[in-house]
Amino acid sequence: MRGVSLQVAQKEIVCLVGPNGVGKSTTILALAGALPLSAGSIMLHGKTISGLPPEKVVRYGLSLVPEGRHIFSDLTVRENLILPSGIRKDKEAFKRDLEYVYDLFPILDKRRNQSAGTLSGGEQQQLAIGRALLTSPRLLVIDEPALGLAPLIIDQVYKALLDLRRDGVTMLIVEQSTDRALEMADRLYFMQSGLIVLSGRSDDLKAKGGIEDTYFGGKLRGQKV
């Protein structure tokens, strides 16, 4: 990656879009403190978080749902969800947030005492998102929420993400589908070969038309809409 620059405003959904292997996951792993920066800095609500280990980045308010979910399969659904309670000072607020997650993802409430490893892929994705929400993030970063899921389950997951936007959760989402990104995001960044090659508001990009064909055809270089 070279010279990647992006920003997410409070209560926005921003999508980072691009095919496999262009640097999307590397970018968000760097944001989360899992990879070092060679240059530049990362700011979260006016504080520099670059160089901090992942556990401190979470405490500062950035929570990552990584590709592959990384749930604890030997623990129950509830045990997975209560793991973030250790970094929350207000225990009553944590309990309210836990009930919010159960309302957002009713299947997790139904399966709260079930081993997480027995959940379907879509249920595990909901669990991973719910666990991240329980850190009370200022910025929720999700890597490929639709990856490996059936179309019906994708619709359920994205409905939940739109509900989160309605409730004021700020999100940066890595996505391969331009159509899905245009439908849900306030703004998009398109990435090719480690570079941001196009960015703009969803409405402006929709008006431009032909974005997917042009983008995946490799004809864009540093454009902004």
C-alpha positions in Angstrom: 0.0 0.0 0.0 1.2 3.5 -0.8 -0.3 6.8 0.4 -3.7 5.4 1.4 -5.7 8.2 2.9 -9.3 7.9 4.0 -11.7 9.3 6.6 -14.9 8.3 8.3 -17.2 11.0 9.8 -19.3 10.3 12.9 -22.5 8.3 12.1 -21.4 7.5 8.5 -21.1 4.2 6.8 -18.1 4.3 4.5 -17.2 1.3 2.3 -13.7 0.4 1.1 -14.3 -1.5 -2.2 -12.1 -3.6 -4.4 -11.4 -7.1 -5.6 -9.2 -9.6 -3.7 -5.6 -8.9 -3.2 -5.6 -5.1 -3.6 -4.8 -4.2 0.1 -8.2 -3.7 1.7 -7.7 -6.2 4.6 -4.1 -4.9 5.1 -5.5 -1.4 5.4 -8.0 -2.2 8.1 -5.6 -4.5 10.0 -3.3 -1.5 10.2 -6.1 0.6 11.5 -6.8 -2.0 14.2 -3.1 -2.1 15.3 -2.5 -5.6 14.0 0.0 -4.4 11.4 2.6 -1.7 11.7 2.6 1.5 9.7 5.7 2.3 7.6 4.6 6.0 7.5 1.7 8.2 8.3 -0.7 8.2 11.2 -4.1 7.0 12.3 -6.4 9.4 14.2 -9.5 8.4 16.1 -11.6 11.3 17.5 -8.6 13.6 17.6 -6.3 11.0 19.3 -3.4 9.3 17.5 -3.8 5.5 17.8 -1.1 4.5 15.3 1.5 2.3 17.0 -0.8 1.1 19.7 -1.3 -2.7 20.2 -4.8 -4.0 19.2 -6.1 -4.3 22.8 -5.4 -0.6 23.3 -6.9 0.4 20.0 -10.1 -1.4 21.1 -10.1 0.6 24.4 -9.7 3.8 22.4 -12.9 2.9 20.5 -12.0 1.1 17.3 -13.4 -2.5 17.1 -12.7 -4.8 14.2 -14.8 -7.7 12.9 -12.1 -9.5 10.9 -12.6 -11.7 7.8 -13.2 -15.2 9.0 -15.1 -14.0 12.2 -12.6 -15.5 14.7 -15.2 -16.4 17.3 -14.3 -18.8 20.2 -15.9 -22.0 19.0 -15.6 -23.8 22.3 -17.4 -21.1 24.2 -21.2 -20.6 24.2 -22.8 -17.7 22.3 -23.3 -15.8 25.6 -19.7 -16.4 26.7 -18.5 -15.0 23.5 -20.7 -12.0 23.9 -19.7 -11.2 27.4 -15.9 -11.2 26.7 -15.8 -7.4 26.1 -17.3 -6.8 29.5 -13.8 -6.6 31.0 -13.1 -3.3 29.2 -16.4 -1.7 30.0 -16.6 0.4 33.2 -20.3 0.8 33.2 -21.7 -2.7 33.8 -25.3 -1.6 33.6 -24.7 0.0 30.2 -23.0 -3.3 29.2 -26.1 -5.2 30.2 -28.3 -2.9 28.2 -26.0 -3.2 25.2 -26.2 -7.0 25.5 -29.9 -6.9 25.3 -29.6 -4.6 22.3 -27.5 -7.2 20.5 -30.0 -9.9 21.3 -32.7 -7.7 19.9 -30.6 -6.9 16.8 -29.8 -10.6 16.2 -32.7 -12.7 17.7 -31.0 -15.9 16.7 -28.2 -15.2 19.2 -30.7 -14.8 22.0 -32.3 -18.1 20.9 -28.9 -19.9 20.9 -27.2 -18.0 23.8 -26.4 -21.3 25.6 -25.3 -23.2 22.5 -21.6 -23.7 21.6 -20.6 -21.0 19.1 -18.8 -23.6 17.0 -22.1 -25.3 16.1 -23.6 -22.1 14.6 -24.0 -21.6 10.8 -21.7 -19.2 9.0 -24.3 -16.5 9.0 -25.0 -16.9 12.7 -21.3 -16.8 13.5 -21.0 -13.5 11.5 -23.8 -12.1 13.6 -22.0 -13.2 16.7 -18.8 -11.6 15.6 -20.6 -8.3 14.9 -22.5 -8.5 18.2 -19.3 -9.1 20.2 -17.6 -6.1 18.5 -20.6 -3.9 19.3 -20.3 -4.8 22.9 -16.9 -3.0 23.1 -19.0 0.2 22.6 -17.0 1.3 19.6 -16.7 4.8 18.2 -15.8 3.1 14.9 -16.9 -0.4 13.9 -14.7 -1.9 11.2 -16.1 -4.9 9.4 -14.1 -6.9 6.8 -16.2 -8.6 4.1 -19.5 -9.2 6.1 -21.0 -11.1 3.2 -18.1 -13.4 2.6 -19.2 -17.1 2.2 -22.8 -16.4 3.1 -26.0 -17.4 1.3 -27.9 -14.6 -0.4 -30.7 -14.7 2.2 -28.3 -14.5 5.1 -26.4 -11.7 3.4 -29.7 -9.7 3.3 -30.2 -10.4 7.0 -26.7 -9.2 7.9 -27.0 -6.1 5.8 -30.4 -5.2 7.2 -28.8 -5.4 10.7 -26.0 -3.1 9.5 -28.6 -0.6 8.2 -30.3 -0.8 11.6 -27.0 0.1 13.2 -26.7 3.1 11.0 -30.2 4.2 12.0 -29.0 4.0 15.6 -26.0 6.1 15.0 -23.2 3.5 14.8 -20.2 4.7 12.7 -18.9 2.0 10.3 -16.1 1.3 7.9 -17.0 -1.8 5.8 -14.7 -3.7 3.4 -16.8 -4.9 0.5 -16.3 -6.5 -2.9 -19.7 -5.8 -4.3 -20.0 -2.3 -5.8 -23.8 -2.6 -5.9 -24.1 -3.4 -2.2 -21.7 -0.7 -1.2 -23.5 1.9 -3.3 -26.9 1.0 -1.7 -25.8 1.2 1.9 -22.8 3.5 2.2 -22.7 7.3 2.5 -19.3 7.4 0.8 -17.0 4.9 -1.0 -13.3 4.5 -1.6 -12.2 2.2 -4.4 -8.9 0.5 -4.1 -6.6 -1.0 -6.8 -3.0 -2.3 -6.3 -2.7 -0.7 -2.8 -3.9 2.7 -4.0 -7.2 4.6 -3.5 -8.1 5.3 -7.2 -11.6 6.7 -6.8 -13.7 8.1 -4.0 -17.0 10.0 -3.6 -20.5 10.1 -2.2 -22.7 7.2 -3.1 -25.3 9.5 -4.8 -22.7 11.1 -6.9 -21.2 7.8 -7.9 -24.6 6.4 -8.8 -25.3 9.4 -11.0 -21.9 8.9 -12.7 -23.0 5.4 -13.8 -21.0 2.5 -15.1 -18.7 2.5 -12.0 -18.4 -1.3 -11.7 -17.4 -1.9 -15.3 -15.0 1.0 -15.4 -13.5 0.2 -12.0 -13.0 -3.5 -12.4 -11.8 -2.8 -16.0 -8.8 -1.1 -14.4 -9.3 2.3 -16.1 -9.4 4.5 -13.0 -6.4 6.3 -11.6 -6.9 8.8 -8.7 -10.3 10.1 -9.6 -12.6 11.8 -7.2 -16.3 12.3 -7.6 
